[in-house]
Amino acid sequence: MNKRELVTPMVEQIEAAIDAGDQAEAKRLLGLMVGDWTRNKDYSINWITSLLSFIGRRMGNDAVEEALRDFGERYLRARRGGGAEPRKMVEYVARAMKANGASVELDEDDQRWELRFRCGSGGTLIDEGAYAPPRDYLVFTAKGPLTYGEESIPVYCAHCPVNNEIQPIEWDGVPASIVYPQTEPGGICTHHIYKDPSLIPASVYERIGKRPPEA
């Protein structure tokens, strides 16, 4: 790798190769950029999960929820507060998951959209065995809102009930998206987004300890 390639932003290098009509070089540089992005993504995901695991083991599950809620209030509420139009939320989820390295399958019926994908963050950690030694990240094993009422949930995936469902319900009365997270290696994550929030089943609210809206 020469000095220019080392210090020049990759986007600028790719644009220069395209402008020069060098398709092979543009593809080569794109591959390098994707590799750099993937390494940085994996670094950040493991950093987040290690910190959440430390908080959970040192201070308990409630402290993890407090940390996730703090992020929701400081960052997400300004972007999701007020209730996003359902179609816009579908676009948001699809774009976010594609940016996370997923290939998204999208189905639609009269009531809702369903998005299915191999998750490039929480799902990747499960696939890699990151919740077993040597990384040994934390798994919540107490049934409750953070586990969707199930037996367990990996600590990284706990942001889904908190930031996608619990907080949006508290802010706007309805979840931003309804998540059925990956549970086993090789599995998929599924999101449901209802066109009419009044059609959301009561069980969606109850599994995270919320009461459904009055009819």
N, C-alpha and C positions, 0 to 999 in steps of 0.2 A: 504494500500500500504506500503510495507516494504521499508527500507532505500535503498537497492540495486536497487529496481525497481524505486525508486524516482530519483536516481542520475545517473544511468547507461544509456547511450544512448539506445533508444528503439531498434534500429537495432541490436545492440550487444545482447540484451536480446532475440530477435526473433531468431537470428542465434544460440544462445545457446540452445534454446528450440528445434529447428530443429535438431541440432546435438545430442541432448539427445533423439530424437524420440518422443517428447511430442507434438503431433499434436494439441491437445486441448489448451495447453498453448500457443503455437505459434499463434493460431488463436485469442486467447484472447488478447495477446499482440499486434497483428496486429490491432485489433479493437481499442485498446487504442491509438496506433500510428496514425491511421486515424482520430480519434477524436481530438487529439492534433493538427494535421496538419490542419484540417478543422477550428478549432478555430483560429489558427494563420493566416490562409488565410482570414477568414472573418474580423479579426482585421485589416490586412493590406489593404484589399479592402476598408473598411470603412475609414481608415486613409487617403488613397489616395483621396477618393471621397470628404471627408470633406475638405482637403487642396485645392483641385481644386475648390470646391464650394466657399471657402473663397476667393481665388484668383479672381474668376469670379465676385463675388459680390463686392469686394473691388476695383478691377482694370479693370474689364470688360472682355468680351469674348476673345479679342485679347491677353490678358495676359495669359489666359489659353492655347491658341494655342502656344504662345511663350514658356511656360513651357514644353508643350508636345514636341515641336520641340527641345528644349534643351536636353531633355532625348533622343530623336532620334539621335541627333548628338553625344552625349557623350557615349551612350551605344549601340543603335541598329545599327548604320551605320557600325560599325566594324563587325557586325554579318550578316547584310543583304546587305551591299553595294557590288556592283559588280554584283548584280542580281543573285539570287539563281535559280538553275535549277528547272523548274516547279514541277517535281516529288518530289524533295527534299522539296519544299515548302509545298506540300501536307502532307508529313510526319511530317514536323515541326508543321503545324497547328493541325494535328490530335493528335500528342503527347502532345502538349501544352494544348489542350482542355481536353484530358483524364486526364492529371495531374491536371486540374482545376475541375475535378469531373464529366465531361460530358461523356455520351455515344454517340459516333459519328456514324452517318450514312454517308456512302460514295457511291456516284454514279459517273459513268464515261461514257462519250460518245466520239465521234470522236474529239470533240473540247476542252472539258474541264472536270475537276473534280468538283463535288459539294459536300461540306461537310455541314451537318446539325446537330445541337446539341442544347441541353438546356445549355446555358452558365452558368458556375459556378461562374462567377464574376459579370459582368455588368447585366446579366440576373437575377441572384439571387437578386441583389439590386432591380430590377424592381418587381420581384415576392414578395419580402418582403414589398413593399410599401415604400421604403427608400426615395423616392422623395416627399413624403407627410410628415406632422408632425408625430412624433417629430423630426426625422432626417432632413427632409425637404432639401435634397440635391438639388443642382442647376440643372435646365433644361434649355438648350439653346432654345430660341423661335424665334430667328431671322434666316430666311432662308439664307443659304449660304453654302460654302464648308464644314463647320464643321457639318452641319445637313444633308448633302447629298442633299441639295435643298429642304428638307422636312420642315414641320412646326416646328419640335422640335427634340431634341436628349438629353438623359440624359448625364450629364457632364462626367461621367466615360467612357461612350461609345465613347466620342469624340476622344479618342486615336486611334480608328480604322480608321477614315478618315485621320487623321494626320500621324500616324506612319505606317499604312499598305498601304496607297495609295498616299497621297500628297507627302510625303518625298521620298518614293521609286521612284515615277515618276520624281521628281527633281534630284535624284541621278543617276538613271539608265534608265529613260524613260518609265518605265512600273510599275504598282502597284505590290506590293509583293503578295497580295491577295485582292480580291474584296469582300467587306463585305456588307451584307444586315442585319442590326442588329435587334435584338428583339425590339419590340415596345410596346407590351402589356404583362401583367402578364400571365405566362403559355406559352408564345410564344417561337420561336426558333430563333437562329442566323444561317445565311447561308453564306458560303464562296465559291466563284468561283475562280478557278485557271485555266487559259487557257494554253493548251499545246503549242500553237503558239501565242505569244503576239500580232501578227498582226491581230488576229481574235477578239481581245477585242473590243466590240462595242464602238462607239464614245461617246455614252451616259454615259459610265462609267467615262470617263475623264471629260465630261461637267458638271456632277453633283457635282464635287468637284472643279470647276472653272479652269480646265486645258484644253488645246487644245490637241486633239488626234494627234499622230505622223503623219507626212506626209506619204502618201501611197508610 
